Amino acid sequence: MNETRPESMSAFWMPFTNNRDFKANPRLLVSAEGMYYKDVDGNAILDGTAGLWCVPCGHAQPQIVGAIREMVGQLDFAPTFQMGHPAAFDLAEKLMDYTGHKFGHVFYTNSGSEAVDTALKIALAYHRVRGEGARTRLIGRERGYHGVGFGGISVGGIGGNRKTFGPLLPGVDHLPHTHNLDKNAYTVGEPEYGTHLADELERIVALHDASTIAAVIVEPVAGSTGVLIPPKGYLKRLRELCTKHGILLIFDEVITGFGRMTTPFAADYFDVEPDLMTTAKGLTNGMVPMGAVFSKKYIHDAFMDAPPGIELFHGYTYSGHPLACAASLATLQVFEEQDILGHAKNMQAYWQDAVHSLKGLPHVIDLRSIGLIAGIELDPIAGKPGTRAFNAFKQAFADGVLIRTTGDIIALSPLRRRRADTHDGRHHRPVATAGAGKTACRRAVRQAGHGIKESRLNYKPRKTRGRTLRGYASQWDAYQSLRDRPRRLIRV
Ligand SMILES: Cc1ncc(COP(=O)(O)O)c(C=O)c1O
């Protein structure tokens, strides 16, 4: 496998990466199937992150791969400016079905960042087309992540993503974030404390006047800043206030869409209907870049009532790319045929139990979970924020499990593959991620907690194929059997 190692790693300026550290000790993935990556040395790496929250149906899902292959041979590219192709329209209808017809229309983009900027522009243009052009302010939230476009970083609430890029969009304000470890540590599901923080919108309205505010945008569960779960009733309250003041509510569901919460979208989970909703990632099972903005019918209709002509001066060359449409249509089919949502619901309790069983490990200061998302917050090393979790990330990778870290928080988001994975000829339980993630996290957190030396973390991963994965699988079986099954399930 070594021959696939790149000759030089200098030219690729890697995104959101410590380039110098990575290039000194690279982690190179060369293939993926089911729940596993394989690295350049042939080690199997169990994917505890669903490929950066992208891959709900598993890697290399054959139906989706087949659909993309077929489409590229038939229609490699087709513009959607004053033109069209059937798959783009078919997909839009199918997506409306998937949302339960809570939305009437969909606008295609190529990423989550583009979906966010598109939603913000639609919000501004919607008010203008209705004669309320003074509504230009956009309200985001501290610790929100909405991608990296200028719109997204303006409404986003991550200092590091904003500080080097100038004044950003004018007229943006932020709600406070809702994360509070003093009140809500070790919560399963929505925390009790913090609903009142939605009322901060009233303060912002009092300051600027509702007539100047176009939209509020939030992630229903903030993913990128470490799994921040909304307090009970918070999103409903935000909805009430937006309705009261004629402000559009945008849910950024780039992470929470496509079953991450066990429901089609987090909006369904929390039973709150936004006016606009952004998505990406799971939309195509991560296989072809695509994002989308879902719009309520009344927003779209306001544009259609305008004088004849192009209704919205916005779009991307690749909006509705045929390969993305084919991937997304196949993804929706797999969701239905394999009952991916039902499977997610079945996994939820196992998953959350596994996560919360990490309580008491050194330096773990919070465990939180909702749907198939979990956050493990670690006590930062004094003067070195983020180092403890990043060490855990490196250690877990060396142990054959991919986790994701942000600051000193480990974020986990397992795959929801229905079929057993057979990469080593065994039938692993589809819930193995939870068990393996738990085992790896336990080890990683413990070692990171004991201040393991950097040099140790840079050692080459040992071959994990076979022994370790079997170990993980049998540990999971043991764990599960302890909970609800007799001994026969233990395969040691
Ligand atoms: C909530 C949210 N919005 C937007 C984005 C940006 O998506 P992309 O990286 O596809 O531009 C992300 C990415 O993780 C996200 O989590």
The ligand as an ORCA input file, in Angstrom:
! r2SCAN-3c Opt
* xyz 0 1
  C     -23.928     23.874     10.723
  C     -22.989     24.008      9.575
  N     -23.229     24.940      8.653
  C     -22.439     25.085      7.589
  C     -21.342     24.277      7.413
  C     -20.442     24.476      6.238
  O     -20.546     23.427      5.345
  P     -19.413     23.233      4.223
  O     -18.166     22.862      4.930
  O     -19.994     22.169      3.348
  O     -19.293     24.532      3.510
  C     -21.059     23.288      8.351
  C     -19.909     22.402      8.205
  O     -19.588     21.594      9.025
  C     -21.907     23.159      9.469
  O     -21.668     22.257     10.414
*
